[in-house]
Amino acid sequence: MFWAQKSPEPSGCSLGIDWSDHERPFKDRVDVCHLEPRPRLHQDQRNRGRWIENDRFYIKTLCIVPCGKAKIWDKRPDAGPTPAKDVYTGPFATMCRRYALRFHSADWCIISAKYGFLQPDDRVPGRYEVTFNRKSTQPISVEDLVEQAKKTGLLSYDRVVCVAGSAYVDRCRRVFGESVVVETLSGCRSQGAMMQKLKQAILAGVPLIG
């Protein structure tokens, strides 16, 4: 989550980040570069999910990570229905989840080419082969993704950090809007480069801005 100080001038906002308490529940977590005691916040419905206190506003942020071809049933055919957070076993999907857990542990989900937006504990019934890169596999449509996002409250987020390849970023932009989505892995020419960038961020404890 990101913090900004209100200013009379539109250009007078400064951004700061505090990642020290990333594992706390969202309602009790205030991510601000601020040394004074932090008050318990209340939600102002007029501000569409922002938490307001003493002229400060907090941007509610969601992190979205990709699914992957390699799945738990490849090695454990009898695994049965499995929580989404444990389904995708490939190195890239695993690294993306590590990043989400490091910097956005209370607010992250997976985007699946078949099932759409999956919360970490949503159970996936079994193996499937669907990809956004091949229309013949019949991936979920953008229209269905939008409906999912509406029904599950994902459109209430002010900022969406997409930690994934271009096919996933494109869907997220079409669902949430260009101005809401932050692409963290832009400029990487290969999946290996993406993984290296994520690994460095995790080790350094510094999130990718985009």
DRENDO-1510 file (C-alpha; in Angstrom, 1 decimal, always signed):
<recs>
REC; n; res; u; v; w
REC; 1; MET; +0.0; +0.0; +0.0 .
REC; 2; PHE; +1.1; +3.5; -0.7 .
REC; 3; TRP; +0.6; +6.7; +1.3 .
REC; 4; ALA; +0.3; +10.3; +0.1 .
REC; 5; GLN; -0.1; +13.6; +2.0 .
REC; 6; LYS; -3.0; +15.7; +0.7 .
REC; 7; SER; -2.1; +19.1; -0.7 .
REC; 8; PRO; -4.1; +22.1; -2.0 .
REC; 9; GLU; -2.1; +21.8; -5.3 .
REC; 10; PRO; -2.7; +18.7; -7.5 .
REC; 11; SER; +1.0; +18.3; -8.0 .
REC; 12; GLY; +1.9; +18.7; -4.4 .
REC; 13; CYS; +1.6; +15.0; -3.3 .
REC; 14; SER; +4.6; +13.1; -2.1 .
REC; 15; LEU; +4.6; +9.3; -1.9 .
REC; 16; GLY; +6.2; +7.2; +0.9 .
REC; 17; ILE; +6.2; +3.5; +1.7 .
REC; 18; ASP; +6.6; +1.6; +4.9 .
REC; 19; TRP; +7.0; -2.2; +4.4 .
REC; 20; SER; +7.8; -3.1; +8.1 .
REC; 21; ASP; +4.4; -4.4; +9.0 .
REC; 22; HIS; +3.3; -6.0; +5.7 .
REC; 23; GLU; +2.0; -9.1; +7.3 .
REC; 24; ARG; -0.6; -7.4; +9.5 .
REC; 25; PRO; -4.3; -7.4; +8.4 .
REC; 26; PHE; -5.3; -4.6; +6.1 .
REC; 27; LYS; -7.7; -2.8; +8.6 .
REC; 28; ASP; -4.9; -2.7; +11.2 .
REC; 29; ARG; -2.1; -1.8; +8.9 .
REC; 30; VAL; -1.1; +1.7; +8.0 .
REC; 31; ASP; +1.8; +1.8; +5.5 .
REC; 32; VAL; +3.2; +5.3; +6.0 .
REC; 33; CYS; +6.7; +6.8; +6.4 .
REC; 34; HIS; +5.6; +8.4; +9.7 .
REC; 35; LEU; +7.3; +8.4; +13.1 .
REC; 36; GLU; +4.3; +9.6; +15.2 .
REC; 37; PRO; +1.9; +7.1; +16.8 .
REC; 38; ARG; -0.5; +5.9; +14.1 .
REC; 39; PRO; -4.2; +6.1; +15.0 .
REC; 40; ARG; -6.8; +3.4; +14.2 .
REC; 41; LEU; -8.4; +4.4; +10.9 .
REC; 42; HIS; -12.0; +4.5; +9.8 .
REC; 43; GLN; -13.3; +3.9; +6.3 .
REC; 44; ASP; -14.9; +6.9; +4.6 .
REC; 45; GLN; -17.4; +5.6; +2.1 .
REC; 46; ARG; -17.2; +8.8; +0.1 .
REC; 47; ASN; -13.6; +8.0; -0.8 .
REC; 48; ARG; -14.2; +4.5; -2.3 .
REC; 49; GLY; -12.1; +2.4; +0.0 .
REC; 50; ARG; -9.5; +5.0; +1.1 .
REC; 51; TRP; -8.8; +5.1; +4.8 .
REC; 52; ILE; -8.9; +8.7; +6.0 .
REC; 53; GLU; -7.4; +10.3; +9.1 .
REC; 54; ASN; -6.0; +13.8; +9.7 .
REC; 55; ASP; -5.9; +14.8; +6.0 .
REC; 56; ARG; -3.9; +11.7; +5.0 .
REC; 57; PHE; -5.2; +9.1; +2.5 .
REC; 58; TYR; -4.1; +5.5; +2.0 .
REC; 59; ILE; -4.3; +3.9; -1.4 .
REC; 60; LYS; -5.8; +0.4; -1.2 .
REC; 61; THR; -3.5; -1.9; -3.3 .
REC; 62; LEU; -4.1; -5.3; -4.7 .
REC; 63; CYS; -1.2; -7.5; -6.1 .
REC; 64; ILE; -2.1; -9.9; -8.9 .
REC; 65; VAL; +0.2; -12.8; -9.8 .
REC; 66; PRO; -0.1; -15.4; -12.7 .
REC; 67; CYS; -1.0; -19.0; -12.8 .
REC; 68; GLY; +1.3; -21.4; -14.7 .
REC; 69; LYS; +1.5; -24.5; -16.8 .
REC; 70; ALA; +3.2; -26.6; -14.1 .
REC; 71; LYS; +0.7; -27.7; -11.5 .
REC; 72; ILE; +0.7; -29.8; -8.3 .
REC; 73; TRP; -1.0; -32.7; -10.1 .
REC; 74; ASP; +2.0; -33.2; -12.4 .
REC; 75; LYS; +3.9; -34.6; -9.4 .
REC; 76; ARG; +1.0; -35.6; -7.2 .
REC; 77; PRO; -1.8; -36.9; -9.5 .
REC; 78; ASP; -3.9; -37.9; -6.4 .
REC; 79; ALA; -3.6; -34.5; -4.8 .
REC; 80; GLY; -7.3; -33.7; -5.4 .
REC; 81; PRO; -8.8; -30.2; -5.0 .
REC; 82; THR; -6.0; -27.9; -3.9 .
REC; 83; PRO; -5.9; -24.3; -2.6 .
REC; 84; ALA; -4.8; -22.0; -5.5 .
REC; 85; LYS; -1.7; -20.8; -3.5 .
REC; 86; ASP; -0.4; -24.4; -3.7 .
REC; 87; VAL; -1.5; -25.3; -7.3 .
REC; 88; TYR; +1.1; -23.6; -9.5 .
REC; 89; THR; +4.5; -25.1; -9.0 .
REC; 90; GLY; +6.6; -23.6; -11.8 .
REC; 91; PRO; +9.6; -21.4; -10.9 .
REC; 92; PHE; +8.1; -18.2; -12.3 .
REC; 93; ALA; +4.7; -18.6; -10.7 .
REC; 94; THR; +6.4; -19.5; -7.4 .
REC; 95; MET; +8.7; -16.4; -7.5 .
REC; 96; CYS; +5.7; -14.2; -8.2 .
REC; 97; ARG; +3.9; -15.6; -5.2 .
REC; 98; ARG; +7.0; -15.0; -3.1 .
REC; 99; TYR; +7.0; -11.4; -4.1 .
REC; 100; ALA; +3.3; -11.0; -3.3 .
REC; 101; LEU; +3.7; -12.6; +0.1 .
REC; 102; ARG; +6.7; -10.4; +0.8 .
REC; 103; PHE; +5.1; -7.1; +0.0 .
REC; 104; HIS; +1.4; -7.5; -0.3 .
REC; 105; SER; +0.6; -10.5; +1.9 .
REC; 106; ALA; -2.9; -9.3; +3.0 .
REC; 107; ASP; -4.1; -8.3; -0.5 .
REC; 108; TRP; -3.1; -10.6; -3.4 .
REC; 109; CYS; -4.8; -13.0; -5.7 .
REC; 110; ILE; -4.0; -15.2; -8.7 .
REC; 111; ILE; -5.3; -14.7; -12.2 .
REC; 112; SER; -6.1; -18.1; -13.9 .
REC; 113; ALA; -6.7; -18.4; -17.6 .
REC; 114; LYS; -9.5; -20.8; -16.8 .
REC; 115; TYR; -11.0; -19.7; -13.5 .
REC; 116; GLY; -10.2; -16.0; -13.5 .
REC; 117; PHE; -9.4; -14.3; -10.2 .
REC; 118; LEU; -8.6; -16.8; -7.5 .
REC; 119; GLN; -8.1; -16.0; -3.8 .
REC; 120; PRO; -5.1; -17.9; -2.3 .
REC; 121; ASP; -7.4; -20.3; -0.4 .
REC; 122; ASP; -9.9; -20.9; -3.3 .
REC; 123; ARG; -9.7; -24.6; -4.2 .
REC; 124; VAL; -8.9; -25.6; -7.7 .
REC; 125; PRO; -10.6; -28.9; -8.5 .
REC; 126; GLY; -8.0; -30.5; -10.7 .
REC; 127; ARG; -5.6; -30.3; -13.5 .
REC; 128; TYR; -6.4; -28.1; -16.6 .
REC; 129; GLU; -4.6; -26.9; -19.7 .
REC; 130; VAL; -5.8; -23.3; -20.5 .
REC; 131; THR; -3.7; -20.4; -21.5 .
REC; 132; PHE; -4.2; -16.8; -22.4 .
REC; 133; ASN; -1.6; -17.3; -25.2 .
REC; 134; ARG; -3.8; -19.7; -27.2 .
REC; 135; LYS; -7.4; -18.9; -28.0 .
REC; 136; SER; -8.1; -22.5; -28.9 .
REC; 137; THR; -7.8; -23.4; -25.2 .
REC; 138; GLN; -10.8; -21.1; -24.5 .
REC; 139; PRO; -9.4; -18.9; -21.8 .
REC; 140; ILE; -11.8; -16.8; -19.7 .
REC; 141; SER; -13.0; -13.7; -21.4 .
REC; 142; VAL; -12.3; -10.1; -20.3 .
REC; 143; GLU; -16.1; -9.6; -19.9 .
REC; 144; ASP; -16.2; -12.5; -17.4 .
REC; 145; LEU; -13.2; -11.2; -15.6 .
REC; 146; VAL; -14.9; -7.8; -15.2 .
REC; 147; GLU; -18.0; -9.5; -13.8 .
REC; 148; GLN; -15.9; -11.5; -11.4 .
REC; 149; ALA; -14.0; -8.4; -10.2 .
REC; 150; LYS; -17.4; -6.6; -9.6 .
REC; 151; LYS; -18.9; -9.5; -7.7 .
REC; 152; THR; -15.8; -10.2; -5.5 .
REC; 153; GLY; -15.1; -6.5; -4.7 .
REC; 154; LEU; -11.8; -6.3; -6.5 .
REC; 155; LEU; -12.8; -3.1; -8.3 .
REC; 156; SER; -12.8; -1.4; -5.0 .
REC; 157; TYR; -9.0; -1.3; -5.0 .
REC; 158; ASP; -7.3; +2.0; -6.0 .
REC; 159; ARG; -4.1; +0.4; -7.3 .
REC; 160; VAL; -3.4; -3.0; -8.8 .
REC; 161; VAL; +0.2; -4.2; -8.9 .
REC; 162; CYS; +0.5; -6.8; -11.7 .
REC; 163; VAL; +3.5; -9.1; -11.2 .
REC; 164; ALA; +3.2; -11.1; -14.3 .
REC; 165; GLY; +4.0; -11.3; -18.1 .
REC; 166; SER; +2.4; -9.1; -20.7 .
REC; 167; ALA; -0.6; -11.4; -21.4 .
REC; 168; TYR; -1.7; -11.1; -17.8 .
REC; 169; VAL; -0.9; -7.4; -17.6 .
REC; 170; ASP; -3.1; -6.8; -20.7 .
REC; 171; ARG; -6.1; -8.5; -19.1 .
REC; 172; CYS; -5.6; -6.6; -15.9 .
REC; 173; ARG; -5.5; -3.3; -17.7 .
REC; 174; ARG; -8.7; -4.1; -19.6 .
REC; 175; VAL; -10.4; -5.1; -16.3 .
REC; 176; PHE; -9.2; -2.4; -13.9 .
REC; 177; GLY; -8.1; +0.4; -16.3 .
REC; 178; GLU; -4.8; +1.8; -17.5 .
REC; 179; SER; -4.5; +4.3; -14.7 .
REC; 180; VAL; -5.0; +1.7; -12.0 .
REC; 181; VAL; -2.6; -1.0; -13.1 .
REC; 182; VAL; +1.1; -0.9; -12.3 .
REC; 183; GLU; +3.3; -3.2; -14.4 .
REC; 184; THR; +6.3; -4.2; -12.3 .
REC; 185; LEU; +8.2; -6.3; -14.8 .
REC; 186; SER; +8.2; -4.0; -17.8 .
REC; 187; GLY; +11.5; -3.9; -19.7 .
REC; 188; CYS; +12.4; -7.5; -18.9 .
REC; 189; ARG; +13.0; -9.4; -22.1 .
REC; 190; SER; +12.7; -12.9; -20.7 .
REC; 191; GLN; +11.1; -14.9; -17.9 .
REC; 192; GLY; +14.6; -15.4; -16.5 .
REC; 193; ALA; +15.1; -11.7; -16.3 .
REC; 194; MET; +11.8; -11.2; -14.6 .
REC; 195; MET; +12.7; -13.8; -12.0 .
REC; 196; GLN; +16.0; -12.2; -11.3 .
REC; 197; LYS; +14.3; -8.8; -10.9 .
REC; 198; LEU; +11.8; -10.3; -8.4 .
REC; 199; LYS; +14.5; -12.2; -6.5 .
REC; 200; GLN; +16.6; -9.0; -6.1 .
REC; 201; ALA; +13.6; -7.1; -4.8 .
REC; 202; ILE; +12.7; -9.8; -2.3 .
REC; 203; LEU; +16.3; -10.1; -1.0 .
REC; 204; ALA; +16.7; -6.3; -0.8 .
REC; 205; GLY; +13.3; -5.9; +0.8 .
REC; 206; VAL; +12.5; -3.1; -1.7 .
REC; 207; PRO; +9.3; -3.4; -3.8 .
REC; 208; LEU; +9.3; -2.8; -7.5 .
REC; 209; ILE; +7.6; +0.5; -8.4 .
REC; 210; GLY; +7.0; -0.2; -12.1 .
</recs>
